Amino acid sequence: MSSKYQAVPEETDRLPRGIKYIIGNEAAERFSFYGMRTILVVFMTKYLHLMTTGEAGPQMSGAAANEIYHNFVAATYFFPIVGSLLSDIFVGKYRTILWLSIVYCVGHLSLALMGTPGLAPSTWLVAGLFLIAFGSGGIKPCVSAHVGDQFGRRNSHLMTRVFQWFYFAINFGSTVSTALTPLLLKWYGPDVAFGVPGVLMALATLLFWMGRRVFIHVPPGGTRFFTETFSRDGVIALLKLSLIYAFVAVFWGVFDQTGSSWVLQAENMDRNFLGVEWLESQIQVINPILVMALIPLFQFVVYPAVDKVYKLTAIRKIAIGLFLTVASFWLIAYAQKLIDRGEVPSIAWQLWAYLLLTAAEILISITGLEFSYTQAPKTMKSVIMAVWLFSVSLGNLFTGWVNHSIQTPGLVQISGDPANMTLREETTTGDWKYSVRERDLTDAAAESKEAKGRIVRVSGADGKAETGDDIVMLFDGFNKLTEVQTSENEVLTTAASKIRDAFFQSADNDATRFLPVTDAGNTLLSDLKDSLGQPLVYTQVTRNHFRIVSSGADKTPHTQWDIVLTGVVSRSSAQNAGEAAPLDWLEKRLIEVKGEAGRAEVDKARGNIASTEINTDITVGGQDTLEGAAYFQFWTYTVLVTALLFVPVGYFYKEKSYIQDASEDAAADSATAKPE
């Protein structure tokens, strides 16, 4: 590093001069990251399939979106390993942060370009998420360690306070972006919603560059890095901390679901809070707001009060945080039970859960951040920070794996790929074997008469064509799926009629009518069997959504051969009889892409229909094996077991702290310097 930059901390008892640039940079960078991440799941499930010019693709399921979301987060917290090695061995923290911030900006640009001619939207999405994960992840351990590098022995007592403000800056930036970007997405679309965070990332990069002359630029360790990493102290520190991080990984695996499964749950809740109708992804703003409120409360009230009767070590704080996480997910699981029964619970259930989870975050995340720095040998600060952040990656990899495991293949694998619509005798895509032939559209709708349609015949569970368990998919001339024919269509349609009758007989008022709950619906359909003599299974998914399933030719539930009828209630809303609210971006796009069908879809969603109706659709496969309250209960028990196992591990952990010291660093440098 050039001599014009100071390499060791100043001997002062005041705050380091470079802290203000780091705090400002962190606020802007966190705005960009959380702004993008806040809307990611909603974008993938509601917007992505409409981004291709002139057509609508298959809509992504919630479990698939959760899987991509958590794999992205996992990648973001894996790349700190790369960043820390680049920083500690080769170029130092400053250059690593600056260079990778530029990569970070290009990633945001890729997301903003989705829907433009050239690459497919999914390609822009994958490229953007990879570059953001690489850039954001690469700088993470360096930024945290860069804060600690600014301190010497005389002002090290101020480190805790600065780390609190550092975390405050993170949450200030994320608060503004979490509140703003969902509104940008709703009214201005994905280009603007992803573009604004990109602009803030460019600002963050500029702020960091402006502080270059007042930062302490600790030079890379070079060979000293390897010597200390594989020294006795280095190996012991890595092993001890890795054991703690394995437990913390479970916390991150559930905490980050506030941006995935919690968002999907919020879609089915009453989001009117404080007189405002909140968007489903906007509710996440409560987390950074609570962090900013609770940090001083914990720092100046809770910790001093508890310390008088019980010494709150870092390990004990983490243990308490894990148990608070259990309580948080128990509330979420109970709220989901209400949704599964057809109720519409208040978003207040999530707000209480956020309060508990945010308290857990403060006890685990802030504590772990400072704990990791102090427990790391001096030339391993970035590496230990990277291992700490890798625990976030492991937790999200686990969550992504769970969401991948609960998905079963669905016919969307075929209908979602126009390339599969070419004529062929037999081919295989994923788990499906099928043939394609032309469909005569002579008697079809006028706009389709000039085009040839397709008939796709999918071999059933026996793997043989032209047998009774075959599935037939009918496509129009524009490769749009219009109908799915199976051996169970008739009995499923009969079952749906019974559910429809029960719904309309439940009350005289459309607003108060209700679907049968799961047990009552199964009783109602108990006299119906599929073609193989198997009972149909009814599930009330939400207040306005139900499902009736035949286990299909393999007679096994939750496989790709399930024949699934989904029903959706569209309620007529008298309150929409007056002046219509303006169309948001998604509604305009639906009409633009789907024409009259899109207009009808928008009207149904708004309640602008003459009378309440129930629409049904039949497909094959595609169910999740773990859903509803059972999904959240799984995570509740997972964290409970983790918390219980952590107690004895934490009890036997022995701490050892390392702080930067100018005199020691100078002595080490002179001992390893080459003579001129």
C-alpha positions as CSV (number, residue, x, y, z in Angstrom):
1,M,0.0,0.0,0.0
2,S,1.3,3.5,-0.8
3,S,2.9,5.4,2.0
4,K,0.4,8.2,1.6
5,Y,-2.1,6.1,3.5
6,Q,-1.8,5.5,7.2
7,A,-1.4,1.9,8.1
8,V,-1.8,1.9,11.9
9,P,-4.4,3.5,14.1
10,E,-3.8,6.9,15.6
11,E,-3.0,7.1,19.3
12,T,-6.2,8.9,20.4
13,D,-9.1,8.4,22.7
14,R,-11.5,9.9,20.2
15,L,-13.5,8.4,17.4
16,P,-11.4,7.6,14.2
17,R,-11.8,10.1,11.4
18,G,-12.9,7.6,8.8
19,I,-15.9,6.3,10.7
20,K,-18.3,8.8,9.2
21,Y,-17.5,7.7,5.6
22,I,-17.9,4.0,6.6
23,I,-21.3,4.7,8.3
24,G,-22.6,6.7,5.3
25,N,-21.4,4.1,2.9
26,E,-23.1,1.3,4.8
27,A,-26.4,3.2,5.0
28,A,-26.5,3.7,1.2
29,E,-25.2,0.1,0.4
30,R,-27.8,-1.5,2.7
31,F,-30.5,0.6,1.0
32,S,-29.5,-0.9,-2.3
33,F,-29.3,-4.5,-1.1
34,Y,-32.4,-4.6,1.1
35,G,-34.4,-2.6,-1.5
36,M,-33.7,-5.2,-4.1
37,R,-34.1,-8.2,-1.7
38,T,-37.4,-6.9,-0.2
39,I,-39.3,-7.2,-3.5
40,L,-37.5,-10.2,-4.9
41,V,-40.0,-13.0,-3.9
42,V,-43.0,-10.8,-4.9
43,F,-41.3,-10.1,-8.3
44,M,-40.6,-13.7,-9.0
45,T,-44.1,-14.9,-8.1
46,K,-46.2,-12.1,-9.7
47,Y,-44.1,-10.2,-12.2
48,L,-41.4,-12.3,-13.8
49,H,-43.7,-14.4,-16.0
50,L,-45.0,-11.1,-17.5
51,M,-41.6,-9.6,-18.4
52,T,-41.3,-11.2,-21.8
53,T,-42.6,-9.0,-24.6
54,G,-46.0,-10.0,-26.0
55,E,-46.5,-13.2,-23.9
56,A,-47.0,-14.5,-20.4
57,G,-45.0,-17.5,-19.2
58,P,-45.8,-19.9,-16.4
59,Q,-46.1,-18.3,-12.9
60,M,-43.5,-19.3,-10.4
61,S,-44.7,-21.1,-7.3
62,G,-44.0,-19.8,-3.8
63,A,-41.7,-22.7,-2.9
64,A,-39.7,-22.3,-6.1
65,A,-39.4,-18.5,-5.4
66,N,-38.3,-19.3,-1.8
67,E,-35.7,-21.7,-3.1
68,I,-34.2,-19.1,-5.4
69,Y,-34.4,-16.4,-2.8
70,H,-32.6,-18.4,-0.1
71,N,-30.0,-19.7,-2.6
72,F,-29.2,-16.1,-3.6
73,V,-28.8,-15.2,0.1
74,A,-26.6,-18.2,0.6
75,A,-24.4,-17.2,-2.3
76,T,-24.2,-13.6,-0.9
77,Y,-22.9,-15.0,2.3
78,F,-20.6,-17.5,0.7
79,F,-18.6,-15.0,-1.3
80,P,-17.2,-13.3,1.8
81,I,-14.7,-16.1,1.8
82,V,-13.4,-14.9,-1.6
83,G,-13.4,-11.3,-0.5
84,S,-11.6,-12.0,2.7
85,L,-8.8,-14.0,1.0
86,L,-8.4,-11.3,-1.6
87,S,-8.3,-8.7,1.1
88,D,-6.1,-10.4,3.7
89,I,-3.6,-11.9,1.3
90,F,-3.3,-9.7,-1.8
91,V,-4.7,-6.2,-2.0
92,G,-6.1,-5.1,1.4
93,K,-9.5,-4.2,2.6
94,Y,-9.9,-0.8,0.9
95,R,-9.2,-2.0,-2.7
96,T,-11.2,-5.1,-2.3
97,I,-14.3,-3.0,-1.1
98,L,-13.8,-0.5,-3.9
99,W,-13.4,-3.0,-6.8
100,L,-16.2,-5.4,-5.7
101,S,-18.5,-2.4,-5.2
102,I,-18.3,-1.7,-8.9
103,V,-19.2,-5.4,-9.7
104,Y,-22.1,-4.9,-7.3
105,C,-23.3,-1.9,-9.3
106,V,-23.3,-3.9,-12.5
107,G,-25.4,-6.5,-10.9
108,H,-28.1,-3.9,-10.1
109,L,-27.9,-2.7,-13.7
110,S,-28.6,-6.3,-14.9
111,L,-31.8,-6.4,-12.8
112,A,-32.9,-3.1,-14.1
113,L,-32.6,-4.4,-17.7
114,M,-35.0,-7.3,-17.3
115,G,-37.7,-7.1,-20.0
116,T,-35.4,-5.3,-22.5
117,P,-34.8,-6.9,-25.9
118,G,-32.0,-9.4,-26.1
119,L,-31.6,-11.7,-23.2
120,A,-34.5,-13.5,-21.6
121,P,-35.7,-11.9,-18.3
122,S,-34.7,-15.0,-16.4
123,T,-31.2,-14.7,-17.8
124,W,-30.9,-11.0,-16.7
125,L,-32.3,-12.1,-13.3
126,V,-29.7,-14.9,-12.8
127,A,-26.8,-12.7,-14.0
128,G,-27.9,-9.8,-11.8
129,L,-28.3,-11.9,-8.7
130,F,-24.9,-13.6,-9.2
131,L,-23.1,-10.3,-9.6
132,I,-24.9,-8.8,-6.6
133,A,-24.1,-11.9,-4.5
134,F,-20.4,-11.7,-5.6
135,G,-20.1,-8.0,-5.0
136,S,-22.1,-7.7,-1.8
137,G,-20.7,-10.9,-0.4
138,G,-17.1,-10.1,-1.3
139,I,-17.1,-6.8,0.6
140,K,-19.1,-7.9,3.7
141,P,-16.2,-9.2,5.8
142,C,-13.9,-6.4,4.7
143,V,-16.4,-3.6,5.7
144,S,-16.9,-5.1,9.2
145,A,-13.2,-5.7,9.7
146,H,-12.4,-2.2,8.2
147,V,-14.5,-0.7,11.1
148,G,-12.4,-2.5,13.7
149,D,-9.1,-1.6,11.9
150,Q,-9.7,2.1,12.6
151,F,-9.3,1.6,16.4
152,G,-6.1,1.3,18.5
153,R,-5.7,0.5,22.2
154,R,-6.6,3.9,23.5
155,N,-9.9,4.2,21.8
156,S,-10.9,0.5,21.6
157,H,-13.4,1.1,24.3
158,L,-15.5,3.0,21.7
159,M,-15.7,0.0,19.4
160,T,-18.9,-1.3,20.9
161,R,-20.6,2.0,20.5
162,V,-19.4,2.3,16.9
163,F,-20.5,-1.2,16.0
164,Q,-23.9,-0.2,17.4
165,W,-24.0,2.8,15.1
166,F,-22.7,0.7,12.3
167,Y,-25.7,-1.6,12.8
168,F,-28.0,1.4,13.1
169,A,-26.8,2.6,9.7
170,I,-27.6,-0.8,8.2
171,N,-31.1,-0.6,9.5
172,F,-31.6,3.0,8.6
173,G,-30.8,2.3,5.0
174,S,-32.9,-0.9,4.9
175,T,-35.8,0.9,6.6
176,V,-36.1,3.5,3.9
177,S,-35.6,1.0,1.0
178,T,-38.0,-1.5,2.5
179,A,-40.8,1.1,2.7
180,L,-40.0,2.6,-0.7
181,T,-39.1,-0.1,-3.2
182,P,-42.5,-2.1,-2.9
183,L,-44.2,1.2,-3.8
184,L,-41.9,1.7,-6.8
185,L,-42.6,-1.9,-7.9
186,K,-46.3,-1.5,-7.6
187,W,-46.6,1.8,-9.5
188,Y,-43.6,2.0,-11.7
189,G,-42.6,-1.6,-12.3
190,P,-39.5,-3.7,-12.0
191,D,-37.2,-1.5,-14.1
192,V,-37.5,1.5,-11.7
193,A,-37.8,-0.6,-8.5
194,F,-34.5,-2.4,-9.3
195,G,-32.9,0.7,-10.8
196,V,-33.2,3.0,-7.8
197,P,-31.3,0.6,-5.5
198,G,-28.6,0.5,-8.2
199,V,-28.2,4.3,-8.0
200,L,-27.9,4.1,-4.2
201,M,-25.1,1.5,-4.6
202,A,-23.3,3.8,-6.9
203,L,-23.6,6.5,-4.2
204,A,-22.3,4.1,-1.6
205,T,-19.2,3.4,-3.8
206,L,-18.6,7.2,-4.2
207,L,-18.8,7.8,-0.4
208,F,-16.3,5.0,0.3
209,W,-13.8,6.4,-2.2
210,M,-14.1,9.9,-0.6
211,G,-12.9,8.6,2.7
212,R,-9.7,7.0,1.3
213,R,-7.3,9.6,2.7
214,V,-8.5,9.3,6.4
215,F,-9.0,5.5,6.6
216,I,-6.5,3.3,8.3
217,H,-5.3,1.1,5.5
218,V,-4.1,-2.1,7.2
219,P,-1.8,-3.8,4.6
220,P,-2.6,-7.4,3.5
221,G,-1.0,-10.1,5.6
222,G,0.7,-11.9,2.8
223,T,2.7,-14.9,4.1
224,R,1.9,-13.7,7.6
225,F,-1.7,-14.6,6.9
226,F,-0.8,-18.2,6.3
227,T,1.5,-18.4,9.2
228,E,-1.1,-17.0,11.7
229,T,-4.0,-18.8,10.1
230,F,-2.4,-22.2,10.5
231,S,-0.7,-21.4,13.8
232,R,-2.0,-23.0,16.9
233,D,-4.0,-19.9,17.9
234,G,-5.4,-19.5,14.4
235,V,-6.6,-23.1,14.1
236,I,-8.1,-23.1,17.6
237,A,-9.9,-19.9,16.9
238,L,-11.4,-21.2,13.7
239,L,-12.5,-24.5,15.2
240,K,-14.0,-22.9,18.3
241,L,-15.9,-20.2,16.4
242,S,-17.0,-22.7,13.7
243,L,-18.8,-24.7,16.4
244,I,-20.7,-21.7,17.6
245,Y,-21.5,-20.6,14.0
246,A,-23.0,-24.0,13.2
247,F,-25.8,-23.2,15.7
248,V,-26.1,-19.6,14.6
249,A,-26.6,-20.9,11.0
250,V,-30.0,-22.3,12.0
251,F,-31.0,-18.8,13.2
252,W,-30.1,-17.2,9.9
253,G,-32.0,-20.0,8.0
254,V,-35.2,-19.0,9.7
255,F,-34.6,-15.2,10.1
256,D,-34.2,-14.7,6.4
257,Q,-37.6,-16.2,5.8
258,T,-39.0,-12.8,6.7
259,G,-38.2,-12.0,3.1
260,S,-39.7,-15.2,1.7
261,S,-42.3,-17.3,3.5
262,W,-43.4,-14.5,5.8
263,V,-44.1,-12.3,2.7
264,L,-46.2,-15.0,1.1
265,Q,-48.1,-15.4,4.3
266,A,-48.8,-11.7,4.5
267,E,-50.6,-11.9,1.2
268,N,-53.4,-13.7,3.0
269,M,-53.6,-11.5,6.1
270,D,-55.5,-8.3,6.9
271,R,-52.7,-5.7,6.2
272,N,-54.6,-2.7,7.3
273,F,-52.5,-1.3,10.1
274,L,-52.5,2.2,11.6
275,G,-55.0,3.2,8.9
276,V,-52.6,2.2,6.1
277,E,-53.0,-0.7,3.7
278,W,-49.5,-2.2,3.6
279,L,-48.1,-4.1,0.7
280,E,-47.2,-7.7,1.5
281,S,-43.4,-7.1,1.1
282,Q,-43.6,-3.7,2.8
283,I,-44.2,-5.3,6.2
284,Q,-40.5,-6.1,6.4
285,V,-39.9,-2.5,7.3
286,I,-40.9,-3.2,10.8
287,N,-37.7,-5.1,11.4
288,P,-35.2,-2.3,10.8
289,I,-37.5,0.1,12.7
290,L,-37.5,-2.2,15.7
291,V,-33.8,-2.6,15.5
292,M,-33.2,1.1,15.7
293,A,-35.6,1.3,18.6
294,L,-34.3,-1.7,20.5
295,I,-30.6,-1.1,20.1
296,P,-30.4,1.8,22.6
297,L,-33.0,0.1,24.8
298,F,-30.8,-3.0,25.0
299,Q,-27.6,-1.0,25.3
300,F,-28.6,1.4,28.1
301,V,-31.4,-0.4,29.9
302,V,-31.7,-4.2,29.3
303,Y,-28.0,-5.1,29.4
304,P,-27.1,-3.0,32.5
305,A,-30.1,-4.2,34.4
306,V,-29.6,-7.9,33.7
307,D,-25.8,-7.6,34.3
308,K,-26.5,-6.6,37.9
309,V,-28.0,-10.1,38.6
310,Y,-26.7,-12.3,35.8
311,K,-23.5,-11.7,33.7
312,L,-24.6,-11.5,30.0
313,T,-21.7,-12.9,28.1
314,A,-21.7,-13.0,24.3
315,I,-22.5,-16.8,24.4
316,R,-25.4,-16.2,26.8
317,K,-26.9,-13.5,24.6
318,I,-26.8,-15.9,21.6
319,A,-28.5,-18.6,23.6
320,I,-31.3,-16.3,24.7
321,G,-31.7,-15.1,21.1
322,L,-32.3,-18.6,19.9
323,F,-35.1,-19.2,22.4
324,L,-36.7,-15.9,21.4
325,T,-36.6,-17.1,17.8
326,V,-38.6,-20.2,18.8
327,A,-41.3,-18.0,20.3
328,S,-41.4,-15.8,17.2
329,F,-42.0,-18.8,14.8
330,W,-44.6,-20.3,17.1
331,L,-46.6,-17.1,16.6
332,I,-46.2,-17.3,12.8
333,A,-47.2,-21.0,12.8
334,Y,-50.3,-20.2,14.8
335,A,-51.3,-17.3,12.5
336,Q,-50.9,-19.7,9.6
337,K,-53.3,-22.1,11.3
338,L,-55.9,-19.4,11.2
339,I,-55.3,-18.8,7.5
340,D,-55.6,-22.6,6.9
341,R,-59.0,-22.5,8.6
342,G,-60.2,-19.8,6.2
343,E,-59.8,-16.8,8.5
344,V,-58.0,-13.6,7.7
345,P,-55.8,-12.8,10.7
346,S,-54.5,-9.3,11.3
347,I,-50.9,-8.5,10.3
348,A,-50.4,-7.7,14.0
349,W,-49.5,-11.4,14.4
350,Q,-46.5,-10.8,12.3
351,L,-45.7,-7.6,14.1
352,W,-45.5,-9.4,17.4
353,A,-43.4,-12.1,15.8
354,Y,-41.1,-9.4,14.4
355,L,-40.7,-7.9,17.9
356,L,-39.4,-11.2,19.2
357,L,-37.3,-12.0,16.2
358,T,-35.7,-8.6,16.1
359,A,-34.8,-8.9,19.8
360,A,-33.2,-12.2,18.9
361,E,-31.4,-10.6,16.0
362,I,-29.9,-8.0,18.3
363,L,-28.8,-10.6,20.8
364,I,-27.3,-12.9,18.1
365,S,-26.2,-10.7,15.1
366,I,-24.8,-7.6,16.8
367,T,-23.2,-9.7,19.5
368,G,-21.8,-12.2,17.0
369,L,-20.4,-9.4,14.8
370,E,-18.3,-7.9,17.6
371,F,-17.6,-11.3,19.2
372,S,-16.2,-12.5,15.9
373,Y,-13.8,-9.5,15.5
374,T,-12.5,-9.8,19.0
375,Q,-12.0,-13.5,18.9
376,A,-10.0,-13.4,15.6
377,P,-6.2,-13.3,15.6
378,K,-5.0,-9.9,14.2
379,T,-4.2,-10.9,10.6
380,M,-7.3,-13.1,10.4
381,K,-10.0,-10.4,11.1
382,S,-11.5,-10.6,7.6
383,V,-11.3,-14.4,7.4
384,I,-13.1,-14.9,10.7
385,M,-15.7,-12.3,9.6
386,A,-16.1,-14.4,6.5
387,V,-16.6,-17.5,8.5
388,W,-19.2,-15.7,10.6
389,L,-21.0,-14.6,7.4
390,F,-20.7,-18.1,6.0
391,S,-23.0,-19.2,8.8
392,V,-25.7,-17.1,7.1
393,S,-24.9,-18.9,3.9
394,L,-25.2,-22.4,5.5
395,G,-28.5,-21.5,7.1
396,N,-30.0,-20.2,3.8
397,L,-28.6,-23.2,1.9
398,F,-30.5,-25.4,4.4
399,T,-33.7,-23.4,3.9
400,G,-33.3,-23.4,0.1
401,W,-32.8,-27.2,0.2
402,V,-35.9,-27.7,2.3
403,N,-37.9,-25.6,-0.2
404,H,-36.4,-27.6,-3.1
405,S,-37.2,-30.9,-1.4
406,I,-40.9,-30.1,-0.8
407,Q,-41.6,-29.4,-4.4
408,T,-43.0,-32.1,-6.8
409,P,-42.7,-31.9,-10.6
410,G,-45.6,-30.3,-12.4
411,L,-46.8,-30.0,-16.0
412,V,-45.6,-26.5,-16.0
413,Q,-42.2,-28.0,-16.9
414,I,-43.7,-28.7,-20.3
415,S,-46.2,-25.8,-20.8
416,G,-43.6,-23.3,-19.7
417,D,-41.1,-24.0,-22.5
418,P,-42.4,-23.0,-26.0
419,A,-39.5,-25.0,-27.6
420,N,-41.3,-28.1,-26.4
421,M,-44.2,-27.3,-28.6
422,T,-42.6,-28.5,-31.9
423,L,-44.0,-31.6,-33.4
424,R,-42.3,-34.8,-32.2
425,E,-43.2,-38.4,-31.7
426,E,-41.7,-38.8,-28.3
427,T,-39.4,-36.8,-26.0
428,T,-38.5,-36.4,-22.3
429,T,-38.3,-33.2,-20.3
430,G,-37.4,-33.6,-16.7
431,D,-39.7,-36.2,-15.3
432,W,-42.1,-36.3,-18.2
433,K,-42.4,-38.4,-21.4
434,Y,-44.6,-37.0,-24.1
435,S,-45.5,-36.6,-27.8
436,V,-46.7,-33.6,-29.7
437,R,-49.0,-33.3,-32.7
438,E,-51.0,-30.6,-34.4
439,R,-54.4,-29.4,-33.1
440,D,-57.2,-28.5,-35.5
441,L,-58.4,-25.0,-34.5
442,T,-61.1,-24.6,-37.2
443,D,-63.8,-24.2,-34.6
444,A,-61.7,-22.2,-32.1
445,A,-62.1,-18.5,-31.3
446,A,-61.7,-16.1,-34.3
447,E,-58.3,-14.8,-33.2
448,S,-56.9,-18.4,-33.2
449,K,-58.3,-19.6,-36.5
450,E,-55.2,-18.7,-38.6
451,A,-52.8,-20.6,-36.3
452,K,-52.2,-24.3,-35.6
453,G,-52.5,-25.5,-32.1
454,R,-50.8,-28.4,-30.3
455,I,-52.0,-31.5,-28.5
456,V,-49.4,-32.8,-26.0
457,R,-50.0,-36.3,-24.8
458,V,-48.0,-37.1,-21.7
459,S,-47.4,-40.7,-20.7
460,G,-48.8,-41.5,-17.2
461,A,-47.2,-43.3,-14.3
462,D,-46.8,-46.5,-16.3
463,G,-44.5,-44.7,-18.7
464,K,-46.5,-46.1,-21.7
465,A,-48.2,-44.0,-24.4
466,E,-51.9,-44.4,-25.3
467,T,-53.0,-46.0,-22.0
468,G,-55.7,-45.0,-19.5
469,D,-53.5,-42.9,-17.3
470,D,-52.2,-40.6,-20.1
471,I,-52.6,-36.8,-19.6
472,V,-53.6,-34.6,-22.6
473,M,-52.7,-30.9,-22.7
474,L,-54.4,-28.7,-25.3
475,F,-52.6,-25.5,-26.5
476,D,-53.9,-22.8,-28.8
477,G,-52.1,-21.3,-31.7
478,F,-50.0,-19.1,-29.4
479,N,-48.8,-22.0,-27.3
480,K,-51.1,-21.0,-24.5
481,L,-52.4,-24.0,-22.4
482,T,-56.2,-24.0,-22.6
483,E,-57.1,-27.4,-21.1
484,V,-55.7,-30.4,-19.3
485,Q,-57.6,-33.7,-19.8
486,T,-57.2,-36.6,-17.4
487,S,-59.1,-39.7,-16.3
488,E,-60.2,-37.8,-13.1
489,N,-61.6,-34.6,-14.7
490,E,-65.2,-35.7,-14.3
491,V,-65.1,-36.7,-10.6
492,L,-63.0,-33.6,-9.7
493,T,-65.5,-31.4,-11.4
494,T,-68.4,-33.1,-9.6
495,A,-66.5,-32.6,-6.3
496,A,-65.9,-28.9,-7.1
497,S,-69.7,-28.5,-7.7
498,K,-70.4,-29.8,-4.2
499,I,-67.9,-27.3,-2.7
500,R,-69.4,-24.5,-4.8
501,D,-72.9,-25.4,-3.5
502,A,-71.8,-25.5,0.1
503,F,-70.1,-22.1,-0.3
504,F,-73.2,-20.3,-1.7
505,Q,-75.4,-22.0,0.9
506,S,-73.2,-20.9,3.8
507,A,-74.6,-17.3,4.0
508,D,-76.8,-14.9,2.1
509,N,-74.2,-12.2,1.8
510,D,-71.3,-12.6,-0.6
511,A,-68.9,-10.9,1.8
512,T,-69.6,-13.4,4.6
513,R,-69.9,-16.6,2.6
514,F,-67.2,-19.2,3.4
515,L,-65.6,-22.3,2.0
516,P,-65.9,-25.6,3.9
517,V,-63.0,-26.1,6.3
518,T,-60.7,-29.0,5.5
519,D,-62.4,-31.6,7.7
520,A,-66.0,-30.6,6.7
521,G,-65.0,-30.6,3.0
522,N,-63.6,-34.1,3.2
523,T,-66.8,-35.3,4.9
524,L,-68.8,-33.6,2.1
525,L,-66.8,-35.5,-0.6
526,S,-66.6,-38.8,1.3
527,D,-68.9,-40.6,-1.2
528,L,-66.7,-39.7,-4.2
529,K,-63.8,-41.8,-5.4
530,D,-61.4,-41.5,-8.3
531,S,-61.3,-44.0,-11.2
532,L,-59.0,-46.3,-9.1
533,G,-61.3,-46.2,-6.1
534,Q,-59.1,-43.8,-4.1
535,P,-60.8,-41.1,-2.0
536,L,-60.4,-37.5,-3.1
537,V,-58.6,-35.1,-0.7
538,Y,-60.0,-31.6,-0.1
539,T,-57.9,-28.8,1.5
540,Q,-59.0,-25.3,2.3
541,V,-55.8,-23.3,1.5
542,T,-57.1,-19.8,2.4
543,R,-60.4,-18.0,2.7
544,N,-60.8,-17.9,-1.1
545,H,-58.7,-20.8,-2.3
546,F,-59.3,-24.6,-2.1
547,R,-57.8,-27.7,-3.6
548,I,-59.2,-31.1,-4.4
549,V,-56.7,-33.9,-5.2
550,S,-56.7,-37.4,-6.6
551,S,-53.5,-39.3,-5.9
552,G,-53.4,-40.4,-9.5
553,A,-52.3,-43.6,-11.2
554,D,-49.6,-44.3,-8.7
555,K,-52.0,-44.1,-5.8
556,T,-49.4,-42.2,-3.8
557,P,-50.2,-38.7,-2.5
558,H,-47.8,-35.7,-3.2
559,T,-46.2,-37.0,-6.3
560,Q,-46.0,-35.7,-9.8
561,W,-49.0,-37.9,-10.8
562,D,-51.5,-36.2,-8.5
563,I,-54.4,-34.8,-10.4
564,V,-55.1,-31.4,-8.8
565,L,-58.2,-29.2,-9.1
566,T,-57.7,-25.7,-7.7
567,G,-60.6,-23.4,-7.0
568,V,-60.5,-19.7,-6.5
569,V,-63.3,-17.5,-5.2
570,S,-63.7,-14.1,-6.8
571,R,-66.0,-12.0,-4.6
572,S,-68.1,-9.2,-6.0
573,S,-67.3,-6.0,-4.1
574,A,-69.9,-3.4,-3.7
575,Q,-67.4,-0.8,-2.6
576,N,-65.9,-0.8,-6.1
577,A,-69.1,0.4,-7.7
578,G,-67.9,4.1,-7.5
579,E,-64.9,5.7,-9.2
580,A,-62.3,3.1,-10.1
581,A,-58.9,3.3,-8.5
582,P,-56.0,3.8,-11.0
583,L,-54.4,0.7,-12.4
584,D,-51.0,-0.2,-11.0
585,W,-48.1,-1.4,-13.2
586,L,-48.9,-5.1,-12.8
587,E,-52.6,-4.6,-13.7
588,K,-51.6,-2.6,-16.8
589,R,-49.1,-5.3,-17.8
590,L,-51.7,-8.1,-17.4
591,I,-54.0,-6.2,-19.7
592,E,-51.2,-5.5,-22.2
593,V,-50.0,-9.1,-22.3
594,K,-53.3,-11.0,-22.0
595,G,-55.7,-8.6,-23.6
596,E,-59.4,-9.2,-22.6
597,A,-58.4,-12.2,-20.5
598,G,-56.0,-9.9,-18.6
599,R,-58.8,-7.3,-18.1
600,A,-61.1,-10.0,-16.7
601,E,-58.4,-11.2,-14.4
602,V,-57.9,-7.6,-13.1
603,D,-61.6,-7.1,-12.6
604,K,-62.0,-10.4,-10.7
605,A,-59.1,-9.4,-8.4
606,R,-60.7,-6.0,-7.7
607,G,-64.2,-7.4,-7.2
608,N,-65.5,-5.6,-10.3
609,I,-67.8,-8.4,-11.3
610,A,-71.6,-8.7,-11.2
611,S,-71.7,-11.6,-8.8
612,T,-69.3,-13.7,-6.8
613,E,-68.0,-16.7,-8.7
614,I,-65.7,-19.7,-8.3
615,N,-63.2,-20.5,-11.0
616,T,-61.5,-23.9,-11.2
617,D,-58.5,-25.3,-13.0
618,I,-57.1,-28.8,-13.3
619,T,-53.4,-29.6,-13.5
620,V,-51.1,-32.5,-12.7
621,G,-48.4,-32.5,-10.0
622,G,-46.7,-29.4,-8.7
623,Q,-47.8,-29.7,-5.1
624,D,-45.7,-28.9,-2.1
625,T,-45.3,-31.8,0.4
626,L,-44.9,-29.3,3.3
627,E,-47.1,-26.3,3.3
628,G,-49.3,-24.1,5.5
629,A,-48.9,-24.3,9.3
630,A,-47.0,-27.5,9.0
631,Y,-44.2,-25.6,7.2
632,F,-43.8,-23.1,10.0
633,Q,-44.1,-25.7,12.7
634,F,-41.2,-27.6,11.1
635,W,-39.0,-24.5,11.5
636,T,-40.3,-23.9,15.1
637,Y,-39.2,-27.3,16.2
638,T,-35.9,-27.0,14.3
639,V,-34.9,-23.9,16.2
640,L,-36.1,-25.3,19.5
641,V,-33.8,-28.4,19.1
642,T,-31.0,-26.0,18.1
643,A,-31.5,-23.8,21.1
644,L,-31.5,-26.7,23.5
645,L,-28.3,-28.2,22.1
646,F,-26.6,-24.9,22.2
647,V,-26.9,-24.5,26.0
648,P,-24.2,-27.1,26.9
649,V,-22.0,-26.1,24.0
650,G,-22.0,-22.5,25.0
651,Y,-21.4,-23.4,28.7
652,F,-18.0,-24.9,27.9
653,Y,-16.8,-22.3,25.4
654,K,-13.7,-20.3,26.5
655,E,-13.2,-16.8,25.0
656,K,-9.9,-15.2,24.0
657,S,-9.7,-11.7,22.6
658,Y,-7.4,-10.0,20.1
659,I,-7.3,-6.2,19.5
660,Q,-5.2,-4.3,16.9
661,D,-2.1,-2.7,18.6
662,A,0.2,-0.2,16.8
663,S,3.3,-1.2,18.8
664,E,2.9,-4.9,18.2
665,D,2.2,-4.4,14.5
666,A,5.3,-2.2,14.1
667,A,7.4,-4.8,15.9
668,A,6.1,-7.6,13.6
669,D,6.7,-5.5,10.5
670,S,10.3,-4.7,11.5
671,A,11.0,-8.4,12.2
672,T,9.8,-9.5,8.7
673,A,11.1,-6.5,6.7
674,K,13.8,-7.1,4.0
675,P,17.0,-5.0,4.2
676,E,17.3,-2.4,1.4
